[in-house]
Amino acid sequence: MNIILFDGPARSHLLPFTFTRPVSEIRVGIITIREKWEKRIAGVYSWKTEEYLTKKYAITSGAENLLINAAVCPNEELVAAINKLQLNEKLMAGDIVIAAKTDGTDENAALQQISYSGTFNHIDRPWKIFSLNGAELEADFDLITNGRSSQPISDTNTIIGDRIFLEKGAKAECAVFNTTNGPIYLGKESEVMEGSVVRGGFALGEHSQLKISAKIYGPTTIGPHSKVGGEVNNSVIFGYSNKGHDGFLGNSVLGEWCNIGADTNNSNLKNNYDEVRLWSYVRGGFERTGLQFCGLMMADHSKCGINTMFNTATVVGVSANIYGGGFPRNFIPSFSWGGAAGMVEYKFEKAMATAARVMERRGIELDDTERSILEHVYNLSATSR
């Protein structure tokens, strides 16, 4: 089956994370949204996304295509409904197009509408990534571990409950794992160092590390090739990012290639306990979240220096460099350089030189395709700097 994951209207609302990826490449739970669908519906997958992303994320069209909304997370009931679709039918939940079976690539084409009244998780705002992470982590854990046996865990650890799963090469010593509030998943070749305390749900991606005496409150996900220390609460790190030192990260989302300086802290609760508002690229202003807790949203390639203080619900765009005393503003445009004392433009070539060095440390090249995506974001974000 030829399956196309389309971004849909959620893409604009999920900025700044979707500046550099299609919606389906967002990690929530243990794996990305695309990987969730791949494990449930067999087929050849591709993306319908912004034109400037298509060199990396190309679309493949067939004589018959199943189009799936990339902001929707699958479950058994939803997959069953999609599998019943006939050619020229589309599945709708209110005004949300969930899926369509067609000979074209337009999910908004005039097709026979089938109503879906079941439940599903819809990742259509940045804060949904951490607020729905617990439910998705549970679902992914069951999906990934079903019928499989965990690798053994060292008896130097203290384990409360029994919902812990270690992939091949995962190791942990002298740590405490509490699975009574959610499962704990340790990916291939991951490591939990001595003295760490983890309350599930929790997922640690392959080749990632929890540093000595890390304190993790679930539901939290750390993607692959990341290093995390200090205190983390209900946050998602997509991968290839570091928060290697003490400091607090709570109710937050970090993209890829981010680095959080030592003793950096974010606020996740306003002093007056009021509802949090978060910067919306669609509104060009702040949007109500309905949440009391919301922390830092930091997109790919952004960094902050030691002792940085982030206000409640701060949004940081792509490739920003933040440092200095005081609280920087709670919306920092892409390719910004500075802090509370003021911001200037982070020159593109300097930003690329840093990105190349950071990626090289993980054995990955900043190639022309990646560079062209970042250059497009640089030009696109010029008016907001």
Stockholm file with secondary structure:
# STOCKHOLM 1.0

chainA/1-385         MNIILFDGPARSHLLPFTFTRPVSEIRVGIITIREKWEKRIAGVYSWKTEEYLTKKYAITSGAENLLINAAVCPNEELVAAINKLQLNEKLMAGDIVIAAKTDGTDENAALQQISYSGTFNHIDRPWKIFSLNGAELEADFDLITNGRSSQPISDTNTIIGDRIFLEKGAKAECAVFNTTNGPIYLGKESEVMEGSVVRGGFALGEHSQLKISAKIYGPTTIGPHSKVGGEVNNSVIFGYSNKGHDGFLGNSVLGEWCNIGADTNNSNLKNNYDEVRLWSYVRGGFERTGLQFCGLMMADHSKCGINTMFNTATVVGVSANIYGGGFPRNFIPSFSWGGAAGMVEYKFEKAMATAARVMERRGIELDDTERSILEHVYNLSATSR
#=GR chainA/1-385 SS CEEEEECCTHHHHTTTGGGSSCGGGCBCSSSBHHHHHHTTSCSEEEEECCGGGTTTSCCCCCSSEEEEETTEECCHHHHHHHHTCCTTEEEEETTEEEEEEESSSCTTSSCEEEECCSCCEECCSHHHHHHTHHHHHHHHHHHHHTTCCCCCCCTTSEEESSCEEECTTCEECSCEEECTTSCEEECTTCEECTTCEEESSEEECTTCEECTTCEEESSEEECSSCEECSEEESCEEEESCEECSSSEEESCEEEESCEECTTCEECCBCTTCCCCEEEETTTTEEEECSCSBCCEEECTTCEECTTCEECTTEEECTTCEECSSSCCCSEECTTEEEETTEEEECCHHHHHHHHHHHHHTTTCCCCHHHHHHHHHHHHHTGGGC
#=GC SS_cons         CEEEEECCTHHHHTTTGGGSSCGGGCBCSSSBHHHHHHTTSCSEEEEECCGGGTTTSCCCCCSSEEEEETTEECCHHHHHHHHTCCTTEEEEETTEEEEEEESSSCTTSSCEEEECCSCCEECCSHHHHHHTHHHHHHHHHHHHHTTCCCCCCCTTSEEESSCEEECTTCEECSCEEECTTSCEEECTTCEECTTCEEESSEEECTTCEECTTCEEESSEEECSSCEECSEEESCEEEESCEECSSSEEESCEEEESCEECTTCEECCBCTTCCCCEEEETTTTEEEECSCSBCCEEECTTCEECTTCEECTTEEECTTCEECSSSCCCSEECTTEEEETTEEEECCHHHHHHHHHHHHHTTTCCCCHHHHHHHHHHHHHTGGGC
//
